Amino acid sequence: MMVAIMRLGIKIITIISLLLCLGFSRSVFATPLSYADNITFNSATSQLIYTNPKGSQLTAIDTRTAKVLRKIELPLPKQALMIGATPDGFKLLYLDKKGLSVIHNGTGKVLRTLAHPRGYQAIYNRRLMAQNTNGSLIAIPYKRGNNITLFMMHTGSGKIINQVELPASRYALPNPIEAIAFSKNNRLLAYTRHSADDKGQMGSTLYIYDLYAKKELQSIFLPNHRYNNQKNTSNRLQFSQDGQNILLVFPNKITLLDRKTETIKDTIVANADAVFNANSQYVIYKSKTSNPMMINVRNGKVQKIAAYPANHQQSRALVQSGNKRFIAIPLLSQQASFLIINGQTGAFVRLLEEQVK
């Protein structure tokens, strides 16, 4: 009897110890690692600009020394959606019930608020929005009833420069499009939609629209290519420099599409991000669990990039500078930090860690 009681006491103590350990572990790991959001290079690539996850503070650091150049509190209203910086890094954009607001990233002041198109309701998902290469236009999806329209709004004047009525689709809501991008010359707009072919096979359809001629140029169905529209996916869509090839990043594969032949090359890799390199001859990609790799655009072959410094947990995001000379990879750490790699070769350049006083 005494032995049984002692054993029971030991079990109770063990259980209590485990619960205490679990409680301690949760208290330690419940605090998320700090990270940077809305990351962009300035035009000269001398600064890396980013916000905190809540979008309430902007930081700019020197891309060679990581010295903090400025920290600015941002007047972000409640329930506003931070879209991100303009490609030159000079301004930030956010969307709320009043419209599209433009913030100067040197002062933190709102320069202007551009009204929503009358009679339309904005769809608040920044992955379904895109800026052209100079930041003068932003494409935002709006709905009116069951109809979806992509409005191209001038970020200076608020004037609607173009609008694209999306064809009716039983798969359109709640995500009317899956990914969207402008071509380098800002003439073409590409977007994908969840769809099916005549046989009921599911996939995505890539649409290419000429903004100057105001007409659809191509509609290409990609069977078994699906975005899952989860918050942690990149839904990457990008034109090559000459606009001939298009890069699409799906949750389970990276796809290269030749617009002329409408042929595709798939590279099977899960949960990755990818961008064209500086001359669009290769695609640089990475997942959370691997260092960056390269895909030859011509033949689809994959090759490794030289190993990077260890002991840094990388995110999978690839942030490309406007001139494509550099790519920043945010690191998951207790302070904002980044790996900077060469935008042409993918080679490691330097580690940047925000210098906190």
C-alpha positions in Angstrom: 0.0 0.0 0.0 2.8 2.4 1.0 4.6 1.6 -2.3 1.6 2.4 -4.3 1.1 5.7 -2.6 4.8 6.6 -3.2 4.5 5.7 -6.8 1.3 7.8 -7.1 3.1 10.7 -5.5 6.0 10.4 -7.9 3.6 10.4 -10.9 1.9 13.6 -9.6 5.2 15.4 -9.1 6.3 14.3 -12.6 3.0 15.6 -14.1 3.3 18.9 -12.2 6.9 19.3 -13.4 5.9 18.6 -17.0 3.1 21.2 -16.8 5.5 23.7 -15.3 8.0 23.0 -18.1 5.3 23.4 -20.7 4.1 26.6 -19.1 7.6 27.9 -19.1 8.2 26.9 -22.7 5.0 28.6 -23.9 5.9 31.8 -22.0 9.3 31.8 -23.7 8.2 30.9 -27.2 4.9 32.7 -27.2 6.7 35.9 -27.8 7.1 36.1 -31.6 10.4 36.9 -33.2 10.5 40.5 -34.3 10.7 41.0 -38.0 10.5 43.7 -40.7 7.5 44.2 -43.0 6.8 46.2 -46.2 10.5 46.1 -47.0 12.0 48.1 -50.0 15.3 49.5 -51.2 15.5 53.1 -52.1 16.4 54.0 -55.7 20.1 54.2 -55.0 20.1 51.0 -53.0 21.9 52.9 -50.2 18.9 52.4 -47.8 16.7 49.6 -46.7 13.3 50.8 -45.6 10.8 48.8 -43.7 8.0 49.0 -41.1 7.3 47.0 -38.0 4.6 44.3 -38.4 1.8 46.6 -37.2 2.8 49.3 -39.7 3.0 51.9 -36.9 6.7 52.7 -37.3 9.1 53.1 -40.2 12.8 52.5 -40.1 15.5 53.2 -42.6 19.0 51.7 -42.3 22.2 52.1 -44.3 22.6 49.1 -46.6 26.4 48.9 -45.9 26.6 49.5 -42.2 23.1 48.8 -41.0 23.2 52.2 -39.1 19.8 53.5 -38.3 19.2 56.6 -40.4 15.7 57.4 -39.1 12.8 56.0 -37.2 9.4 57.5 -37.7 6.1 56.9 -36.0 3.4 56.5 -38.7 -0.2 57.9 -38.4 -1.9 54.6 -39.4 -5.6 54.7 -38.5 -7.3 51.7 -36.9 -8.4 49.0 -39.4 -6.2 50.5 -42.2 -4.4 48.2 -44.5 -0.7 49.1 -45.0 0.0 48.2 -48.7 3.8 49.0 -48.6 6.3 51.4 -50.0 6.4 52.8 -53.5 9.3 51.3 -55.6 11.5 54.3 -55.0 11.1 54.0 -51.2 10.0 57.7 -50.9 6.4 57.1 -49.9 4.2 54.5 -48.1 0.7 53.6 -49.1 -2.3 52.5 -47.0 -5.9 51.9 -47.6 -8.8 52.7 -45.3 -12.5 53.7 -45.6 -11.5 57.2 -46.7 -9.4 56.0 -49.7 -5.8 55.5 -50.6 -3.4 57.6 -48.4 0.2 58.5 -49.3 2.7 59.0 -46.5 6.1 60.7 -46.9 8.7 58.4 -45.4 10.9 61.2 -44.3 8.4 63.0 -42.1 5.7 60.4 -41.6 3.1 62.9 -42.6 0.1 62.0 -44.9 0.6 63.9 -48.1 -2.8 63.2 -49.6 -5.7 60.8 -49.5 -7.2 59.7 -52.8 -10.9 58.8 -52.8 -12.2 55.4 -53.6 -14.0 55.1 -57.0 -17.6 56.1 -56.3 -20.0 53.3 -55.8 -17.3 50.6 -55.3 -16.0 48.8 -52.3 -12.2 48.0 -52.1 -11.1 44.4 -51.5 -8.7 44.6 -48.6 -5.9 42.2 -49.5 -2.5 43.7 -50.4 -1.5 40.5 -52.3 -4.2 41.3 -54.8 -2.7 44.8 -55.4 0.3 45.8 -57.5 2.3 48.9 -58.3 3.9 49.6 -61.6 7.7 50.0 -61.7 7.9 53.7 -61.0 5.1 53.7 -58.5 2.9 56.1 -60.4 0.1 53.6 -60.7 -1.4 51.1 -58.3 -3.9 48.4 -59.3 -6.6 47.8 -56.7 -9.5 45.4 -57.0 -12.9 46.8 -56.2 -16.3 45.1 -56.1 -19.8 46.4 -56.8 -22.4 43.6 -56.2 -20.8 40.5 -57.7 -18.9 42.4 -60.3 -15.1 42.9 -59.8 -13.1 45.7 -61.4 -9.4 46.4 -61.3 -8.8 50.1 -61.1 -5.4 51.6 -62.0 -5.2 54.7 -59.8 -2.5 57.4 -60.2 -0.8 57.8 -56.8 -0.2 61.5 -57.3 -3.5 62.8 -58.6 -5.9 60.0 -57.7 -7.2 59.9 -61.3 -8.3 56.5 -62.6 -6.0 55.9 -65.6 -7.4 52.5 -66.5 -9.9 50.0 -65.4 -10.3 46.3 -66.2 -13.7 44.6 -65.8 -13.0 41.0 -64.7 -15.1 38.4 -66.6 -17.8 36.7 -64.5 -16.5 33.6 -62.7 -18.2 31.3 -60.2 -14.8 30.9 -58.5 -14.1 34.7 -58.2 -15.2 35.3 -54.6 -13.9 35.9 -52.0 -10.6 36.2 -53.9 -11.3 37.7 -57.4 -7.7 37.3 -58.5 -4.8 35.3 -57.1 -1.7 37.2 -58.2 -1.0 40.4 -60.2 1.9 42.2 -61.7 2.9 45.0 -64.2 5.5 44.4 -66.9 8.8 46.4 -66.7 7.7 48.9 -69.3 4.3 49.3 -67.5 2.3 48.5 -70.6 1.1 45.0 -69.7 -0.8 43.8 -66.7 -0.9 40.1 -65.8 -3.1 38.4 -63.2 -4.3 34.9 -62.4 -7.7 33.5 -61.4 -8.9 30.2 -60.0 -10.6 28.4 -62.9 -11.4 25.1 -64.6 -11.3 23.8 -68.2 -14.2 22.4 -70.2 -13.6 18.9 -68.6 -13.8 20.3 -65.1 -10.0 20.1 -64.4 -9.1 22.7 -61.9 -6.2 25.2 -62.2 -5.4 28.8 -62.7 -5.9 31.0 -65.8 -3.2 33.6 -66.5 -4.6 36.8 -68.2 -2.4 39.3 -69.9 -3.9 42.7 -70.6 -2.5 45.6 -72.7 -3.2 48.8 -70.8 -2.3 51.0 -73.8 -4.5 49.3 -76.3 -7.1 48.5 -73.6 -7.6 44.9 -74.6 -6.8 41.4 -73.4 -3.9 39.8 -75.3 -3.7 36.3 -73.9 -5.6 33.9 -71.7 -3.6 30.8 -70.7 -5.1 28.0 -68.6 -2.6 26.2 -66.3 -4.0 22.8 -65.3 -3.2 21.6 -61.7 -1.6 25.0 -60.9 -3.4 26.4 -57.9 -2.8 29.2 -55.3 -4.2 28.4 -51.9 -4.7 32.0 -50.9 -3.3 31.5 -47.4 -1.7 34.5 -45.7 1.7 32.8 -45.6 2.0 32.3 -49.3 3.7 34.8 -51.6 1.5 34.4 -54.7 4.5 35.7 -56.7 3.9 36.8 -60.3 6.6 38.6 -62.2 7.5 39.5 -65.8 11.0 39.0 -67.2 12.9 42.2 -68.3 11.7 41.8 -71.9 8.2 40.7 -71.0 8.6 37.4 -72.9 8.6 35.1 -69.8 6.4 35.1 -66.8 7.3 33.6 -63.4 4.6 32.2 -61.2 5.1 30.8 -57.7 2.6 28.3 -56.5 2.5 26.7 -53.0 4.0 23.5 -54.4 6.0 24.6 -57.5 7.7 27.3 -59.4 6.4 27.8 -63.0 8.1 29.5 -65.9 5.8 30.4 -68.8 7.0 31.4 -72.3 4.4 33.8 -73.7 5.3 33.2 -77.3 4.9 29.4 -77.2 2.6 29.2 -74.2 4.8 26.4 -72.8 5.6 25.9 -69.2 8.4 24.5 -67.1 7.7 23.5 -63.5 10.2 23.1 -60.7 8.8 21.2 -57.8 9.5 23.1 -54.5 7.2 23.7 -51.6 6.5 27.1 -49.9 9.1 29.1 -51.8 9.6 32.6 -53.1 11.3 33.4 -56.4 12.4 36.3 -58.6 14.1 36.7 -61.9 17.7 37.6 -61.6 19.1 40.9 -63.0 19.2 39.8 -66.6 16.2 37.4 -66.4 18.4 34.5 -67.6 17.9 32.7 -64.2 15.3 32.5 -61.4 16.6 32.8 -57.9 14.4 31.0 -55.4 14.4 29.8 -51.8 12.2 28.1 -49.2 12.3 28.5 -45.4 14.5 25.4 -45.1 17.0 26.0 -47.8 19.6 28.5 -49.0 18.8 30.2 -52.3 19.0 28.1 -55.5 18.9 29.1 -59.2 16.9 27.9 -62.2 18.1 28.3 -65.7 15.3 29.9 -67.6 16.3 28.3 -71.0 16.5 24.7 -69.9 14.9 24.6 -66.5 17.9 23.1 -64.8 18.5 23.8 -61.1 21.9 24.7 -59.6 23.1 25.5 -56.1 24.4 28.8 -54.9 27.4 28.9 -52.6 26.6 28.4 -48.9 25.6 31.3 -46.8 26.6 32.2 -43.2 25.1 29.7 -40.7 23.3 30.4 -37.5 20.7 32.7 -39.0 17.1 31.5 -39.5 16.0 32.8 -42.8 12.5 33.7 -44.0 11.6 32.7 -47.5 10.9 36.3 -48.7 13.1 37.8 -51.5 13.0 41.6 -51.6 14.5 42.8 -54.9 15.9 46.3 -55.4 14.4 48.3 -58.3 17.5 48.0 -60.3 17.7 44.3 -59.5 21.4 44.6 -58.2 20.5 43.3 -54.8 18.1 41.0 -53.0 17.3 41.2 -49.3 16.3 38.2 -47.3 14.7 39.0 -43.9 16.0 37.0 -41.0 13.9 35.8 -38.1 15.6 37.1 -35.0 15.1 39.4 -32.0 16.0 42.5 -34.1 15.4 43.4 -37.7 18.2 41.8 -39.8 18.7 40.8 -43.4 21.0 38.8 -45.7 21.9 40.9 -48.7 22.7 38.8 -51.9 23.8 39.7 -55.4 20.8 40.2 -57.7 22.6 38.6 -60.7 24.4 35.6 -59.2 22.7 35.1 -55.8 26.1 35.2 -54.1 26.3 36.4 -50.5 27.2 40.1 -50.1 26.7 41.0 -46.4 24.7 40.5 -43.3 22.8 43.5 -42.0 21.6 43.8 -38.4 19.8 46.9 -37.3 22.1 48.8 -34.9 20.0 49.3 -31.8 21.4 51.7 -29.3 
